[in-house]
Amino acid sequence: MSISFDKALGIHQQALSFRSQRAGVLANNLANADTPHFRARELDFSAVLAEQAGQQGQKGFAIDTTNSRHIDVPTLQLGEGALRYRNPLGASVDDSAVDVHVEQAAYAQNAVDFQASFTFLNSKFKGLISALRGD
């Protein structure tokens, strides 16, 4: 009897990957807050979810393999529709569209969401290990 990690873990592994990529986008926004004419970007979760649901209906998640012996591992592929520009709350002197307080709040919320997904996956793995050991 084999264990299907896709069925056991659900979408939480893709959520963890999304949160990691979103942290990079938000960190880039914060790093460029003082850059003139910079436009803040955001990953749209609903667009990613709809995109992944469409890919899952086709045949799982897309991945490139370079060798026939590679193990097929699902990865999160973000399309162009997922990365969008964020509208600033107010005008700035240098025409920068980065609101630092908004970016910091989004980064903090993303960190909490990342930790929640990580904790959930950790408990799933502990449960799988317990089941394999027969505890």
Protein Blocks (a to p, Z undefined) as FASTA:
>chain_A
ZZdfklmnmmmlmmmmmmmmmmmmmmmmmmmmmpghiacddddfklmmmmmmmmmmmnop
adddfbfkbccdddddddfklpccdddfbdcfklpabdfklmmmmmmmmmmmmmmmmmmm
mmmmmmmmmmmnoZZ
